[in-house]
Amino acid sequence: MHAITIPEPGGPEALVWAEVPDPVPGDGEVLVEVVASAVNRADVLQRQGFYDPPPGASPYPGLECSGRIAALGPGVTGWAAGDAVCALLAGGGYAGKVAVPAGQLLPVPEGVDLVEAAALPEVTATVWSNVFMVSHLRPGETFLVHGGSSGIGTMAIQLAKAVGARVAVTAGSPEKLSRCAELGADILINYREQDFVEEIRENTAGAGADVILDLIGAKYLDRNVQALAVNGRLAIIGLQGGAKGELNLGALLTKRAAVTATSLRGRPLQEKAAIVAAVREHVWPLIGGEVVKPVVDRALPMADAAEAHRVLESSEHIGKVLLVAPSAG
């Protein structure tokens, strides 16, 4: 098969489409013939040499895919060759085939194209686990998501609205904010021109946000705490704005607030399987109609992964950028 390899860390040009050995499914795994994968920030970090795959994972980038089951490994039940699936991966999505633990498989939702299904596993698992399983967002609460036009953001808006929350977003252009509004966002904040702390306070009569989903990290840490409501919950899932910052514990104590930080890729298999099962139970019934849908900016040939990375790093996209395998054509 062919896969996107990284012979040496570097810029987008470091991604090389090369012939590599086919993977073999182990105990409890299935072999998926990949139709499409999606580009995530973690793939960019891996390409740059800053985020190695977990032990035992595929060396190729790609944290999610869609495709069809080609073979079952020992001990797998409930799936059959030919099933259309999408999957959460620890790596290997940028390839013709990938071996996946069966607990990380999801059926392609009814009404969703097989290529577009590649846009779902990572964002749904990240949003559901952080916003609902950890932060317990409830109907009527105010939810703030930074980067509302990103893949994570576009899914977070839809799921929060689906449970009856009031949604605030930050984004960097009127076009992106307009798209967030179309998805259901109620409070639109241009972070280049407005202070999100002030905007959240103004739009909540001074109460603040009950839950904040943040992919910036250190740069926003203090201001996120300022923007939290009493009993608020801040979930940090990214470090685009740095890894080290000062945390005002006094403000947390006063607000009885909580800060959590999680990553998905390196979790034990049983934890990933539990998250995927929760996504299938709670999110999958919402997908395919007008309630929740994948938001795809563009789909490029997998061999053009370098261009896809350039698009992601430029932040010009809205939603997900997909890579389509040659087998899909």
C-alpha positions as protocol buffer text, in pm:
chain_id: "A"
residue {
  index: 1
  type: MET
  ca { x: 0 y: 0 z: 0 }
}
residue {
  index: 2
  type: HIS
  ca { x: 96 y: 367 z: -2 }
}
residue {
  index: 3
  type: ALA
  ca { x: 107 y: 600 z: 297 }
}
residue {
  index: 4
  type: ILE
  ca { x: 221 y: 949 z: 388 }
}
residue {
  index: 5
  type: THR
  ca { x: 556 y: 905 z: 560 }
}
residue {
  index: 6
  type: ILE
  ca { x: 778 y: 1153 z: 747 }
}
residue {
  index: 7
  type: PRO
  ca { x: 1142 y: 1059 z: 673 }
}
residue {
  index: 8
  type: GLU
  ca { x: 1262 y: 1372 z: 855 }
}
residue {
  index: 9
  type: PRO
  ca { x: 1066 y: 1628 z: 1059 }
}
residue {
  index: 10
  type: GLY
  ca { x: 1005 y: 1962 z: 893 }
}
residue {
  index: 11
  type: GLY
  ca { x: 758 y: 2171 z: 700 }
}
residue {
  index: 12
  type: PRO
  ca { x: 473 y: 2042 z: 484 }
}
residue {
  index: 13
  type: GLU
  ca { x: 726 y: 1926 z: 226 }
}
residue {
  index: 14
  type: ALA
  ca { x: 846 y: 1667 z: 480 }
}
residue {
  index: 15
  type: LEU
  ca { x: 534 y: 1460 z: 402 }
}
residue {
  index: 16
  type: VAL
  ca { x: 622 y: 1192 z: 146 }
}
residue {
  index: 17
  type: TRP
  ca { x: 374 y: 962 z: -32 }
}
residue {
  index: 18
  type: ALA
  ca { x: 559 y: 630 z: -39 }
}
residue {
  index: 19
  type: GLU
  ca { x: 506 y: 257 z: -72 }
}
residue {
  index: 20
  type: VAL
  ca { x: 504 y: 80 z: 266 }
}
residue {
  index: 21
  type: PRO
  ca { x: 410 y: -265 z: 398 }
}
residue {
  index: 22
  type: ASP
  ca { x: 44 y: -343 z: 458 }
}
residue {
  index: 23
  type: PRO
  ca { x: -57 y: -351 z: 827 }
}
residue {
  index: 24
  type: VAL
  ca { x: -178 y: -679 z: 979 }
}
residue {
  index: 25
  type: PRO
  ca { x: -467 y: -669 z: 1230 }
}
residue {
  index: 26
  type: GLY
  ca { x: -379 y: -812 z: 1571 }
}
residue {
  index: 27
  type: ASP
  ca { x: -602 y: -952 z: 1843 }
}
residue {
  index: 28
  type: GLY
  ca { x: -915 y: -743 z: 1875 }
}
residue {
  index: 29
  type: GLU
  ca { x: -836 y: -534 z: 1568 }
}
residue {
  index: 30
  type: VAL
  ca { x: -985 y: -492 z: 1222 }
}
residue {
  index: 31
  type: LEU
  ca { x: -815 y: -394 z: 900 }
}
residue {
  index: 32
  type: VAL
  ca { x: -983 y: -94 z: 735 }
}
residue {
  index: 33
  type: GLU
  ca { x: -932 y: -3 z: 372 }
}
residue {
  index: 34
  type: VAL
  ca { x: -914 y: 374 z: 400 }
}
residue {
  index: 35
  type: VAL
  ca { x: -1139 y: 591 z: 186 }
}
residue {
  index: 36
  type: ALA
  ca { x: -1059 y: 921 z: 357 }
}
residue {
  index: 37
  type: SER
  ca { x: -877 y: 1068 z: 655 }
}
residue {
  index: 38
  type: ALA
  ca { x: -886 y: 1412 z: 814 }
}
residue {
  index: 39
  type: VAL
  ca { x: -612 y: 1658 z: 902 }
}
residue {
  index: 40
  type: ASN
  ca { x: -569 y: 1754 z: 1269 }
}
residue {
  index: 41
  type: ARG
  ca { x: -331 y: 1984 z: 1454 }
}
residue {
  index: 42
  type: ALA
  ca { x: -169 y: 1679 z: 1610 }
}
residue {
  index: 43
  type: ASP
  ca { x: -66 y: 1567 z: 1261 }
}
residue {
  index: 44
  type: VAL
  ca { x: 112 y: 1898 z: 1210 }
}
residue {
  index: 45
  type: LEU
  ca { x: 296 y: 1858 z: 1541 }
}
residue {
  index: 46
  type: GLN
  ca { x: 395 y: 1503 z: 1446 }
}
residue {
  index: 47
  type: ARG
  ca { x: 529 y: 1625 z: 1111 }
}
residue {
  index: 48
  type: GLN
  ca { x: 734 y: 1888 z: 1293 }
}
residue {
  index: 49
  type: GLY
  ca { x: 882 y: 1627 z: 1527 }
}
residue {
  index: 50
  type: PHE
  ca { x: 700 y: 1743 z: 1841 }
}
residue {
  index: 51
  type: TYR
  ca { x: 436 y: 1471 z: 1888 }
}
residue {
  index: 52
  type: ASP
  ca { x: 544 y: 1111 z: 1839 }
}
residue {
  index: 53
  type: PRO
  ca { x: 280 y: 838 z: 1807 }
}
residue {
  index: 54
  type: PRO
  ca { x: 211 y: 633 z: 2121 }
}
residue {
  index: 55
  type: PRO
  ca { x: 406 y: 307 z: 2157 }
}
residue {
  index: 56
  type: GLY
  ca { x: 274 y: 42 z: 1920 }
}
residue {
  index: 57
  type: ALA
  ca { x: 78 y: 287 z: 1703 }
}
residue {
  index: 58
  type: SER
  ca { x: 127 y: 333 z: 1331 }
}
residue {
  index: 59
  type: PRO
  ca { x: 417 y: 569 z: 1249 }
}
residue {
  index: 60
  type: TYR
  ca { x: 209 y: 747 z: 984 }
}
residue {
  index: 61
  type: PRO
  ca { x: -3 y: 1053 z: 1069 }
}
residue {
  index: 62
  type: GLY
  ca { x: -381 y: 1050 z: 1072 }
}
residue {
  index: 63
  type: LEU
  ca { x: -598 y: 1030 z: 1385 }
}
residue {
  index: 64
  type: GLU
  ca { x: -924 y: 934 z: 1213 }
}
residue {
  index: 65
  type: CYS
  ca { x: -1047 y: 774 z: 895 }
}
residue {
  index: 66
  type: SER
  ca { x: -1343 y: 635 z: 711 }
}
residue {
  index: 67
  type: GLY
  ca { x: -1350 y: 329 z: 490 }
}
residue {
  index: 68
  type: ARG
  ca { x: -1459 y: -33 z: 465 }
}
residue {
  index: 69
  type: ILE
  ca { x: -1353 y: -330 z: 673 }
}
residue {
  index: 70
  type: ALA
  ca { x: -1116 y: -548 z: 474 }
}
residue {
  index: 71
  type: ALA
  ca { x: -1044 y: -816 z: 735 }
}
residue {
  index: 72
  type: LEU
  ca { x: -1110 y: -908 z: 1099 }
}
residue {
  index: 73
  type: GLY
  ca { x: -836 y: -992 z: 1345 }
}
residue {
  index: 74
  type: PRO
  ca { x: -868 y: -1270 z: 1604 }
}
residue {
  index: 75
  type: GLY
  ca { x: -1142 y: -1225 z: 1862 }
}
residue {
  index: 76
  type: VAL
  ca { x: -1343 y: -956 z: 1679 }
}
residue {
  index: 77
  type: THR
  ca { x: -1720 y: -991 z: 1678 }
}
residue {
  index: 78
  type: GLY
  ca { x: -2002 y: -762 z: 1575 }
}
residue {
  index: 79
  type: TRP
  ca { x: -1835 y: -647 z: 1253 }
}
residue {
  index: 80
  type: ALA
  ca { x: -1801 y: -799 z: 908 }
}
residue {
  index: 81
  type: ALA
  ca { x: -1584 y: -751 z: 602 }
}
residue {
  index: 82
  type: GLY
  ca { x: -1735 y: -484 z: 380 }
}
residue {
  index: 83
  type: ASP
  ca { x: -1893 y: -282 z: 663 }
}
residue {
  index: 84
  type: ALA
  ca { x: -1872 y: 94 z: 607 }
}
residue {
  index: 85
  type: VAL
  ca { x: -1706 y: 246 z: 913 }
}
residue {
  index: 86
  type: CYS
  ca { x: -1524 y: 543 z: 1051 }
}
residue {
  index: 87
  type: ALA
  ca { x: -1265 y: 513 z: 1323 }
}
residue {
  index: 88
  type: LEU
  ca { x: -1071 y: 694 z: 1593 }
}
residue {
  index: 89
  type: LEU
  ca { x: -699 y: 620 z: 1549 }
}
residue {
  index: 90
  type: ALA
  ca { x: -373 y: 663 z: 1736 }
}
residue {
  index: 91
  type: GLY
  ca { x: -211 y: 708 z: 1393 }
}
residue {
  index: 92
  type: GLY
  ca { x: -207 y: 566 z: 1043 }
}
residue {
  index: 93
  type: GLY
  ca { x: -502 y: 739 z: 879 }
}
residue {
  index: 94
  type: TYR
  ca { x: -292 y: 885 z: 597 }
}
residue {
  index: 95
  type: ALA
  ca { x: -259 y: 546 z: 431 }
}
residue {
  index: 96
  type: GLY
  ca { x: -429 y: 294 z: 209 }
}
residue {
  index: 97
  type: LYS
  ca { x: -506 y: 63 z: 502 }
}
residue {
  index: 98
  type: VAL
  ca { x: -493 y: 84 z: 880 }
}
residue {
  index: 99
  type: ALA
  ca { x: -535 y: -162 z: 1167 }
}
residue {
  index: 100
  type: VAL
  ca { x: -787 y: -36 z: 1423 }
}
residue {
  index: 101
  type: PRO
  ca { x: -891 y: -167 z: 1767 }
}
residue {
  index: 102
  type: ALA
  ca { x: -1252 y: -278 z: 1725 }
}
residue {
  index: 103
  type: GLY
  ca { x: -1358 y: -61 z: 2019 }
}
residue {
  index: 104
  type: GLN
  ca { x: -1264 y: 250 z: 1822 }
}
residue {
  index: 105
  type: LEU
  ca { x: -1489 y: 173 z: 1524 }
}
residue {
  index: 106
  type: LEU
  ca { x: -1817 y: 347 z: 1450 }
}
residue {
  index: 107
  type: PRO
  ca { x: -2068 y: 271 z: 1178 }
}
residue {
  index: 108
  type: VAL
  ca { x: -2105 y: 545 z: 919 }
}
residue {
  index: 109
  type: PRO
  ca { x: -2415 y: 740 z: 1027 }
}
residue {
  index: 110
  type: GLU
  ca { x: -2719 y: 719 z: 806 }
}
residue {
  index: 111
  type: GLY
  ca { x: -2731 y: 1008 z: 563 }
}
residue {
  index: 112
  type: VAL
  ca { x: -2357 y: 1080 z: 578 }
}
residue {
  index: 113
  type: ASP
  ca { x: -2131 y: 1028 z: 277 }
}
residue {
  index: 114
  type: LEU
  ca { x: -1850 y: 779 z: 335 }
}
residue {
  index: 115
  type: VAL
  ca { x: -1581 y: 1039 z: 257 }
}
residue {
  index: 116
  type: GLU
  ca { x: -1736 y: 1302 z: 485 }
}
residue {
  index: 117
  type: ALA
  ca { x: -1760 y: 1046 z: 766 }
}
residue {
  index: 118
  type: ALA
  ca { x: -1383 y: 1084 z: 807 }
}
residue {
  index: 119
  type: ALA
  ca { x: -1455 y: 1427 z: 958 }
}
residue {
  index: 120
  type: LEU
  ca { x: -1645 y: 1283 z: 1254 }
}
residue {
  index: 121
  type: PRO
  ca { x: -1450 y: 1052 z: 1489 }
}
residue {
  index: 122
  type: GLU
  ca { x: -1189 y: 1286 z: 1637 }
}
residue {
  index: 123
  type: VAL
  ca { x: -1414 y: 1589 z: 1682 }
}
residue {
  index: 124
  type: THR
  ca { x: -1712 y: 1400 z: 1821 }
}
residue {
  index: 125
  type: ALA
  ca { x: -1494 y: 1204 z: 2065 }
}
residue {
  index: 126
  type: THR
  ca { x: -1307 y: 1516 z: 2176 }
}
residue {
  index: 127
  type: VAL
  ca { x: -1614 y: 1733 z: 2220 }
}
residue {
  index: 128
  type: TRP
  ca { x: -1834 y: 1471 z: 2384 }
}
residue {
  index: 129
  type: SER
  ca { x: -1566 y: 1356 z: 2628 }
}
residue {
  index: 130
  type: ASN
  ca { x: -1461 y: 1705 z: 2735 }
}
residue {
  index: 131
  type: VAL
  ca { x: -1779 y: 1911 z: 2717 }
}
residue {
  index: 132
  type: PHE
  ca { x: -2026 y: 1649 z: 2836 }
}
residue {
  index: 133
  type: MET
  ca { x: -1850 y: 1357 z: 3009 }
}
residue {
  index: 134
  type: VAL
  ca { x: -1602 y: 1576 z: 3202 }
}
residue {
  index: 135
  type: SER
  ca { x: -1753 y: 1928 z: 3211 }
}
residue {
  index: 136
  type: HIS
  ca { x: -2118 y: 1815 z: 3223 }
}
residue {
  index: 137
  type: LEU
  ca { x: -2266 y: 2095 z: 3010 }
}
residue {
  index: 138
  type: ARG
  ca { x: -2637 y: 2122 z: 3089 }
}
residue {
  index: 139
  type: PRO
  ca { x: -2940 y: 2274 z: 2915 }
}
residue {
  index: 140
  type: GLY
  ca { x: -2967 y: 2649 z: 2974 }
}
residue {
  index: 141
  type: GLU
  ca { x: -2598 y: 2695 z: 3055 }
}
residue {
  index: 142
  type: THR
  ca { x: -2364 y: 2925 z: 2861 }
}
residue {
  index: 143
  type: PHE
  ca { x: -2090 y: 2750 z: 2668 }
}
residue {
  index: 144
  type: LEU
  ca { x: -1787 y: 2925 z: 2515 }
}
residue {
  index: 145
  type: VAL
  ca { x: -1574 y: 2753 z: 2253 }
}
residue {
  index: 146
  type: HIS
  ca { x: -1257 y: 2917 z: 2125 }
}
residue {
  index: 147
  type: GLY
  ca { x: -1187 y: 2865 z: 1757 }
}
residue {
  index: 148
  type: GLY
  ca { x: -1553 y: 2826 z: 1673 }
}
residue {
  index: 149
  type: SER
  ca { x: -1488 y: 2780 z: 1301 }
}
residue {
  index: 150
  type: SER
  ca { x: -1239 y: 2496 z: 1351 }
}
residue {
  index: 151
  type: GLY
  ca { x: -1328 y: 2130 z: 1317 }
}
residue {
  index: 152
  type: ILE
  ca { x: -1365 y: 2103 z: 1694 }
}
residue {
  index: 153
  type: GLY
  ca { x: -1551 y: 2431 z: 1714 }
}
residue {
  index: 154
  type: THR
  ca { x: -1807 y: 2356 z: 1445 }
}
residue {
  index: 155
  type: MET
  ca { x: -1895 y: 2026 z: 1613 }
}
residue {
  index: 156
  type: ALA
  ca { x: -1898 y: 2180 z: 1962 }
}
residue {
  index: 157
  type: ILE
  ca { x: -2145 y: 2448 z: 1854 }
}
residue {
  index: 158
  type: GLN
  ca { x: -2386 y: 2191 z: 1713 }
}
residue {
  index: 159
  type: LEU
  ca { x: -2372 y: 1949 z: 2005 }
}
residue {
  index: 160
  type: ALA
  ca { x: -2407 y: 2223 z: 2265 }
}
residue {
  index: 161
  type: LYS
  ca { x: -2711 y: 2364 z: 2085 }
}
residue {
  index: 162
  type: ALA
  ca { x: -2857 y: 2014 z: 2056 }
}
residue {
  index: 163
  type: VAL
  ca { x: -2865 y: 1984 z: 2436 }
}
residue {
  index: 164
  type: GLY
  ca { x: -3013 y: 2329 z: 2484 }
}
residue {
  index: 165
  type: ALA
  ca { x: -2710 y: 2537 z: 2583 }
}
residue {
  index: 166
  type: ARG
  ca { x: -2644 y: 2897 z: 2486 }
}
residue {
  index: 167
  type: VAL
  ca { x: -2331 y: 2906 z: 2269 }
}
residue {
  index: 168
  type: ALA
  ca { x: -2061 y: 3172 z: 2247 }
}
residue {
  index: 169
  type: VAL
  ca { x: -1770 y: 3148 z: 2005 }
}
residue {
  index: 170
  type: THR
  ca { x: -1449 y: 3327 z: 1924 }
}
residue {
  index: 171
  type: ALA
  ca { x: -1319 y: 3345 z: 1567 }
}
residue {
  index: 172
  type: GLY
  ca { x: -1094 y: 3575 z: 1367 }
}
residue {
  index: 173
  type: SER
  ca { x: -1310 y: 3705 z: 1080 }
}
residue {
  index: 174
  type: PRO
  ca { x: -1668 y: 3808 z: 1001 }
}
residue {
  index: 175
  type: GLU
  ca { x: -1691 y: 3519 z: 752 }
}
residue {
  index: 176
  type: LYS
  ca { x: -1599 y: 3264 z: 1016 }
}
residue {
  index: 177
  type: LEU
  ca { x: -1835 y: 3417 z: 1272 }
}
residue {
  index: 178
  type: SER
  ca { x: -2114 y: 3412 z: 1014 }
}
residue {
  index: 179
  type: ARG
  ca { x: -2062 y: 3041 z: 958 }
}
residue {
  index: 180
  type: CYS
  ca { x: -2067 y: 2984 z: 1335 }
}
residue {
  index: 181
  type: ALA
  ca { x: -2398 y: 3168 z: 1351 }
}
residue {
  index: 182
  type: GLU
  ca { x: -2540 y: 2945 z: 1078 }
}
residue {
  index: 183
  type: LEU
  ca { x: -2448 y: 2644 z: 1293 }
}
residue {
  index: 184
  type: GLY
  ca { x: -2631 y: 2791 z: 1591 }
}
residue {
  index: 185
  type: ALA
  ca { x: -2388 y: 3014 z: 1781 }
}
residue {
  index: 186
  type: ASP
  ca { x: -2566 y: 3286 z: 1980 }
}
residue {
  index: 187
  type: ILE
  ca { x: -2276 y: 3511 z: 2088 }
}
residue {
  index: 188
  type: LEU
  ca { x: -2020 y: 3597 z: 1821 }
}
residue {
  index: 189
  type: ILE
  ca { x: -1682 y: 3736 z: 1931 }
}
residue {
  index: 190
  type: ASN
  ca { x: -1410 y: 3851 z: 1690 }
}
residue {
  index: 191
  type: TYR
  ca { x: -1099 y: 3791 z: 1898 }
}
residue {
  index: 192
  type: ARG
  ca { x: -899 y: 4032 z: 1679 }
}
residue {
  index: 193
  type: GLU
  ca { x: -1126 y: 4323 z: 1771 }
}
residue {
  index: 194
  type: GLN
  ca { x: -1307 y: 4229 z: 2092 }
}
residue {
  index: 195
  type: ASP
  ca { x: -1215 y: 4113 z: 2444 }
}
residue {
  index: 196
  type: PHE
  ca { x: -1392 y: 3781 z: 2497 }
}
residue {
  index: 197
  type: VAL
  ca { x: -1399 y: 3828 z: 2875 }
}
residue {
  index: 198
  type: GLU
  ca { x: -1589 y: 4156 z: 2842 }
}
residue {
  index: 199
  type: GLU
  ca { x: -1819 y: 4016 z: 2573 }
}
residue {
  index: 200
  type: ILE
  ca { x: -1909 y: 3710 z: 2781 }
}
residue {
  index: 201
  type: ARG
  ca { x: -1980 y: 3922 z: 3088 }
}
residue {
  index: 202
  type: GLU
  ca { x: -2192 y: 4166 z: 2887 }
}
residue {
  index: 203
  type: ASN
  ca { x: -2395 y: 3889 z: 2728 }
}
residue {
  index: 204
  type: THR
  ca { x: -2453 y: 3699 z: 3053 }
}
residue {
  index: 205
  type: ALA
  ca { x: -2540 y: 3994 z: 3279 }
}
residue {
  index: 206
  type: GLY
  ca { x: -2202 y: 3953 z: 3445 }
}
residue {
  index: 207
  type: ALA
  ca { x: -2244 y: 3584 z: 3526 }
}
residue {
  index: 208
  type: GLY
  ca { x: -1984 y: 3439 z: 3289 }
}
residue {
  index: 209
  type: ALA
  ca { x: -1958 y: 3113 z: 3096 }
}
residue {
  index: 210
  type: ASP
  ca { x: -2049 y: 2788 z: 3266 }
}
residue {
  index: 211
  type: VAL
  ca { x: -1824 y: 2578 z: 3041 }
}
residue {
  index: 212
  type: ILE
  ca { x: -1529 y: 2687 z: 2825 }
}
residue {
  index: 213
  type: LEU
  ca { x: -1360 y: 2461 z: 2569 }
}
residue {
  index: 214
  type: ASP
  ca { x: -1013 y: 2595 z: 2496 }
}
residue {
  index: 215
  type: LEU
  ca { x: -745 y: 2489 z: 2247 }
}
residue {
  index: 216
  type: ILE
  ca { x: -516 y: 2790 z: 2303 }
}
residue {
  index: 217
  type: GLY
  ca { x: -369 y: 2704 z: 2643 }
}
residue {
  index: 218
  type: ALA
  ca { x: -135 y: 2937 z: 2834 }
}
residue {
  index: 219
  type: LYS
  ca { x: -215 y: 3256 z: 2639 }
}
residue {
  index: 220
  type: TYR
  ca { x: -582 y: 3238 z: 2739 }
}
residue {
  index: 221
  type: LEU
  ca { x: -551 y: 3074 z: 3081 }
}
residue {
  index: 222
  type: ASP
  ca { x: -595 y: 3378 z: 3305 }
}
residue {
  index: 223
  type: ARG
  ca { x: -865 y: 3535 z: 3086 }
}
residue {
  index: 224
  type: ASN
  ca { x: -1054 y: 3206 z: 3065 }
}
residue {
  index: 225
  type: VAL
  ca { x: -1067 y: 3192 z: 3444 }
}
residue {
  index: 226
  type: GLN
  ca { x: -1192 y: 3553 z: 3448 }
}
residue {
  index: 227
  type: ALA
  ca { x: -1465 y: 3459 z: 3200 }
}
residue {
  index: 228
  type: LEU
  ca { x: -1589 y: 3160 z: 3404 }
}
residue {
  index: 229
  type: ALA
  ca { x: -1910 y: 3170 z: 3600 }
}
residue {
  index: 230
  type: VAL
  ca { x: -1943 y: 3051 z: 3957 }
}
residue {
  index: 231
  type: ASN
  ca { x: -1910 y: 2671 z: 3945 }
}
residue {
  index: 232
  type: GLY
  ca { x: -1768 y: 2709 z: 3594 }
}
residue {
  index: 233
  type: ARG
  ca { x: -1561 y: 2445 z: 3418 }
}
residue {
  index: 234
  type: LEU
  ca { x: -1265 y: 2513 z: 3188 }
}
residue {
  index: 235
  type: ALA
  ca { x: -1158 y: 2224 z: 2962 }
}
residue {
  index: 236
  type: ILE
  ca { x: -819 y: 2269 z: 2794 }
}
residue {
  index: 237
  type: ILE
  ca { x: -755 y: 2050 z: 2490 }
}
residue {
  index: 238
  type: GLY
  ca { x: -475 y: 2231 z: 2307 }
}
residue {
  index: 239
  type: LEU
  ca { x: -162 y: 2440 z: 2352 }
}
residue {
  index: 240
  type: GLN
  ca { x: -156 y: 2661 z: 2044 }
}
residue {
  index: 241
  type: GLY
  ca { x: -86 y: 2960 z: 2271 }
}
residue {
  index: 242
  type: GLY
  ca { x: 180 y: 2795 z: 2484 }
}
residue {
  index: 243
  type: ALA
  ca { x: 212 y: 2534 z: 2757 }
}
residue {
  index: 244
  type: LYS
  ca { x: 306 y: 2737 z: 3065 }
}
residue {
  index: 245
  type: GLY
  ca { x: 98 y: 3008 z: 3227 }
}
residue {
  index: 246
  type: GLU
  ca { x: -1 y: 3146 z: 3568 }
}
residue {
  index: 247
  type: LEU
  ca { x: -320 y: 3018 z: 3725 }
}
residue {
  index: 248
  type: ASN
  ca { x: -500 y: 3240 z: 3978 }
}
residue {
  index: 249
  type: LEU
  ca { x: -603 y: 2986 z: 4240 }
}
residue {
  index: 250
  type: GLY
  ca { x: -777 y: 3256 z: 4440 }
}
residue {
  index: 251
  type: ALA
  ca { x: -1012 y: 3325 z: 4151 }
}
residue {
  index: 252
  type: LEU
  ca { x: -1079 y: 2952 z: 4116 }
}
residue {
  index: 253
  type: LEU
  ca { x: -1156 y: 2923 z: 4487 }
}
residue {
  index: 254
  type: THR
  ca { x: -1386 y: 3223 z: 4480 }
}
residue {
  index: 255
  type: LYS
  ca { x: -1577 y: 3085 z: 4182 }
}
residue {
  index: 256
  type: ARG
  ca { x: -1559 y: 2723 z: 4299 }
}
residue {
  index: 257
  type: ALA
  ca { x: -1442 y: 2657 z: 3944 }
}
residue {
  index: 258
  type: ALA
  ca { x: -1254 y: 2367 z: 3789 }
}
residue {
  index: 259
  type: VAL
  ca { x: -981 y: 2338 z: 3524 }
}
residue {
  index: 260
  type: THR
  ca { x: -923 y: 2011 z: 3340 }
}
residue {
  index: 261
  type: ALA
  ca { x: -676 y: 1926 z: 3066 }
}
residue {
  index: 262
  type: THR
  ca { x: -703 y: 1617 z: 2849 }
}
residue {
  index: 263
  type: SER
  ca { x: -563 y: 1457 z: 2537 }
}
residue {
  index: 264
  type: LEU
  ca { x: -720 y: 1173 z: 2343 }
}
residue {
  index: 265
  type: ARG
  ca { x: -446 y: 1008 z: 2141 }
}
residue {
  index: 266
  type: GLY
  ca { x: -245 y: 852 z: 2422 }
}
residue {
  index: 267
  type: ARG
  ca { x: -533 y: 723 z: 2635 }
}
residue {
  index: 268
  type: PRO
  ca { x: -555 y: 351 z: 2714 }
}
residue {
  index: 269
  type: LEU
  ca { x: -763 y: 146 z: 2473 }
}
residue {
  index: 270
  type: GLN
  ca { x: -1039 y: 87 z: 2726 }
}
residue {
  index: 271
  type: GLU
  ca { x: -1081 y: 462 z: 2784 }
}
residue {
  index: 272
  type: LYS
  ca { x: -1099 y: 531 z: 2411 }
}
residue {
  index: 273
  type: ALA
  ca { x: -1350 y: 249 z: 2369 }
}
residue {
  index: 274
  type: ALA
  ca { x: -1568 y: 396 z: 2646 }
}
residue {
  index: 275
  type: ILE
  ca { x: -1563 y: 739 z: 2479 }
}
residue {
  index: 276
  type: VAL
  ca { x: -1642 y: 591 z: 2137 }
}
residue {
  index: 277
  type: ALA
  ca { x: -1931 y: 392 z: 2290 }
}
residue {
  index: 278
  type: ALA
  ca { x: -2069 y: 711 z: 2449 }
}
residue {
  index: 279
  type: VAL
  ca { x: -2039 y: 894 z: 2116 }
}
residue {
  index: 280
  type: ARG
  ca { x: -2228 y: 615 z: 1941 }
}
residue {
  index: 281
  type: GLU
  ca { x: -2503 y: 625 z: 2204 }
}
residue {
  index: 282
  type: HIS
  ca { x: -2547 y: 1000 z: 2242 }
}
residue {
  index: 283
  type: VAL
  ca { x: -2409 y: 1171 z: 1931 }
}
residue {
  index: 284
  type: TRP
  ca { x: -2475 y: 927 z: 1646 }
}
residue {
  index: 285
  type: PRO
  ca { x: -2856 y: 957 z: 1673 }
}
residue {
  index: 286
  type: LEU
  ca { x: -2821 y: 1333 z: 1613 }
}
residue {
  index: 287
  type: ILE
  ca { x: -2608 y: 1305 z: 1299 }
}
residue {
  index: 288
  type: GLY
  ca { x: -2731 y: 1282 z: 943 }
}
residue {
  index: 289
  type: GLY
  ca { x: -3019 y: 1527 z: 960 }
}
residue {
  index: 290
  type: GLU
  ca { x: -3037 y: 1895 z: 1038 }
}
residue {
  index: 291
  type: VAL
  ca { x: -2937 y: 1867 z: 1406 }
}
residue {
  index: 292
  type: VAL
  ca { x: -2567 y: 1777 z: 1373 }
}
residue {
  index: 293
  type: LYS
  ca { x: -2363 y: 1731 z: 1056 }
}
residue {
  index: 294
  type: PRO
  ca { x: -1997 y: 1716 z: 958 }
}
residue {
  index: 295
  type: VAL
  ca { x: -1857 y: 2048 z: 838 }
}
residue {
  index: 296
  type: VAL
  ca { x: -1602 y: 1993 z: 562 }
}
residue {
  index: 297
  type: ASP
  ca { x: -1403 y: 2281 z: 414 }
}
residue {
  index: 298
  type: ARG
  ca { x: -1237 y: 2083 z: 136 }
}
residue {
  index: 299
  type: ALA
  ca { x: -1120 y: 1735 z: 38 }
}
residue {
  index: 300
  type: LEU
  ca { x: -782 y: 1688 z: -128 }
}
residue {
  index: 301
  type: PRO
  ca { x: -608 y: 1379 z: -270 }
}
residue {
  index: 302
  type: MET
  ca { x: -412 y: 1204 z: 4 }
}
residue {
  index: 303
  type: ALA
  ca { x: -90 y: 1240 z: -194 }
}
residue {
  index: 304
  type: ASP
  ca { x: -139 y: 1618 z: -157 }
}
residue {
  index: 305
  type: ALA
  ca { x: -117 y: 1603 z: 221 }
}
residue {
  index: 306
  type: ALA
  ca { x: 144 y: 1880 z: 217 }
}
residue {
  index: 307
  type: GLU
  ca { x: -108 y: 2123 z: 70 }
}
residue {
  index: 308
  type: ALA
  ca { x: -367 y: 2012 z: 325 }
}
residue {
  index: 309
  type: HIS
  ca { x: -120 y: 2091 z: 605 }
}
residue {
  index: 310
  type: ARG
  ca { x: -53 y: 2434 z: 456 }
}
residue {
  index: 311
  type: VAL
  ca { x: -426 y: 2504 z: 457 }
}
residue {
  index: 312
  type: LEU
  ca { x: -459 y: 2397 z: 821 }
}
residue {
  index: 313
  type: GLU
  ca { x: -160 y: 2603 z: 933 }
}
residue {
  index: 314
  type: SER
  ca { x: -293 y: 2910 z: 752 }
}
residue {
  index: 315
  type: SER
  ca { x: -622 y: 2880 z: 945 }
}
residue {
  index: 316
  type: GLU
  ca { x: -809 y: 2981 z: 631 }
}
residue {
  index: 317
  type: HIS
  ca { x: -1041 y: 2680 z: 653 }
}
residue {
  index: 318
  type: ILE
  ca { x: -1381 y: 2642 z: 821 }
}
residue {
  index: 319
  type: GLY
  ca { x: -1447 y: 2297 z: 960 }
}
residue {
  index: 320
  type: LYS
  ca { x: -1242 y: 1996 z: 857 }
}
residue {
  index: 321
  type: VAL
  ca { x: -987 y: 1941 z: 581 }
}
residue {
  index: 322
  type: LEU
  ca { x: -1004 y: 1587 z: 442 }
}
residue {
  index: 323
  type: LEU
  ca { x: -760 y: 1366 z: 252 }
}
residue {
  index: 324
  type: VAL
  ca { x: -913 y: 1121 z: 5 }
}
residue {
  index: 325
  type: ALA
  ca { x: -733 y: 794 z: -68 }
}
residue {
  index: 326
  type: PRO
  ca { x: -684 y: 681 z: -430 }
}
residue {
  index: 327
  type: SER
  ca { x: -909 y: 380 z: -358 }
}
residue {
  index: 328
  type: ALA
  ca { x: -1202 y: 617 z: -310 }
}
residue {
  index: 329
  type: GLY
  ca { x: -1192 y: 709 z: -675 }
}
